[in-house]
Amino acid sequence: MKPSLSVSIGGLVMSNPVGLASGTFGYGSEYDQLIDVDSVGALYTKAVTIEPRPGNPAPRIVETPSGMLNSIGLANPGIESFLAEKLPELRLRRCAVVVNVAGSTEEEYLEVVRRIESAAGPGIPGGSGADAYEINVSCPNVRHGGLSFGTDPEQVERLTRALRDITTRPLIVKLTPNVADIAEIAKAAEAGGADAVSCINTLVGMVIDVGKKRPVLAMGKGGLSGPAVRPVGVACCYRAARTVRIPVIGLGGIMGADDALQYFLAGARAVQVGTGTFVDPRCALRVLEGVEAWMSANSVARVEDIAALLED
Amino acid sequence: MKQFDAEILENRPIAESWRELLLSWDEGAGEPEPGQFLTLRASSFSDPLLRRPFAFSGYTGAPSRNGLPAKSASAPWRATASLVYQIRGGATRLLSELAPGSRVDAIGPLGRGFGFPDADETPVIAGGGIGLGPLLFLAAAIAERAMAERAAVEARIAPLVALGFRSASLLPSIALPEGAVVCTDDGSAGFRGTPVDWISHNAPSGKTRLYGCGPLPMLAALAELAAERGWPARLSAEQWMACGVGACMGCALARAEGAGYLRACADGPVFDSTAIDWRARP
């Protein structure tokens, strides 16, 4: 029996459940020479903000045990350049394109989405260059917005509702694990009208250079990703999936098919590969192959049937 | 740029904590230019996690220039590359333990290279420490071009090469470019002082193009020297990288003018000396 890999997120049908996480894949073209990008289920773009952002001073990254710490600071060319240069390329993609949106005020998020709505046209999946939005309320590396939104349920609900009013495209709210209970924030996103939540964004971390007696990253702290955070991601996903009815998209440290299957068993409808792509650009496609083989071997017909197999 | 499996032919110590790695693979990834690099994954485990970048210090491809087919199915041409590296942490330690016959996952060639001097320019090459790696490739490629163009150019100008080391005991056992001046901090071999000192006293008066690779303070000094003398200069920078292909924005270097950053991996690693703020905190 050949399993069906397609999944639906807020009406957007993805050909398979494996996506490429925001911030790890640019806007897609960087990896075109290395893998068939269109074979993934979804490409989540680097965050887009209203103004161009140069990003944080260097050093921005440092390797940690089974992970890495980054403090990129949402470096991106801004909405103007995104619409002129990136959106036309994204329209040619055969995979779903989810535009990651960030801002330092509620109005900035709204303005990015308004600008894309008017450029991308009505919310018809496929060929618009923006099939859905992922709302980044969880970036630990910017002074305003980011985490300060994502840790406050009221703000998450209000922002989600305001965005819901201006778009019919699926809204995915990306959650931070840097909270006491991720379920509260997931509920707030659902109450505001989100179609899905993705979890997790990075964990706040710091590495200190003992010789220099100062943090290695220029900004001091950064966001931890990679296999080191996987158990945190799986637990957050498990908690969120048992709290909300909307789909949960799992990410955090997925390097192979078994890692993705942990997320599916924990209740995720889809997954994203992030840091794994840096290590091996073919990671997402290997994950996809492995998940399909596992589903065949275990006679699982659909991705959403995997969660029910968890014995807990 | 391609991702491919490379076979280790040799992995030999050339100085205290320095190694030369010889790699071979079926051609098809493309021919690297001096200054370009590969990323290697030293292990399939999650710690160390990220790939590491290594500049090419030499490359031999297929003899396709002789009019032979570049490749045949039965006997594909093998590309051979040399990479000079320093054991700095877990990943390079693991790499140093890989024996001939082992295979490593490679991506390359990546980044932008040094380019070549104009026919009427004297190339001046300055290296510091392990930064000599890509300069070995550059000096060899300049010499090869000089040979090829000898018919067209009456008197091709030989490059001036100055390579700096801490002391004589750290000199690598590797062939240095012909006529290279060895500089040591303590005067235990060759010129006592830095390559920047040597070049500022021995530089040619005519048209000159400067190339450099080494620690950041040296690159800053080379950029200042180039500005003083009005030389165009191409300098190779180093920065921590995650992806190596331009996606992650991790390997930022501050621009010389205005706000903003350039990516060491995709905009560099070799930059015009005027493009980067070499005095910014690394």
Interface residues (C-beta under 8 A of the other chain):
Chain A: G23 T24 F25 G26 E30 Y31 Q33 L34 K46 P54 G55 N56 P57 A58 P59 R60 I61 V62 E63 P65 S66 G67 M68 N70 I72 A75 A218 G226 P227 M255 T275 T277 F278 V279 D280 P281 R282
Chain B: M1 K2 Q3 R41 S46 D47 P48 L49 L50 R51 D105 I107 Q239 W240 M241 A242 C243 G244 V245 G246 A247 C248 M249 G250 C251 A252 L253 A254 A259 G260 Y261 A266 A280 R281 P282
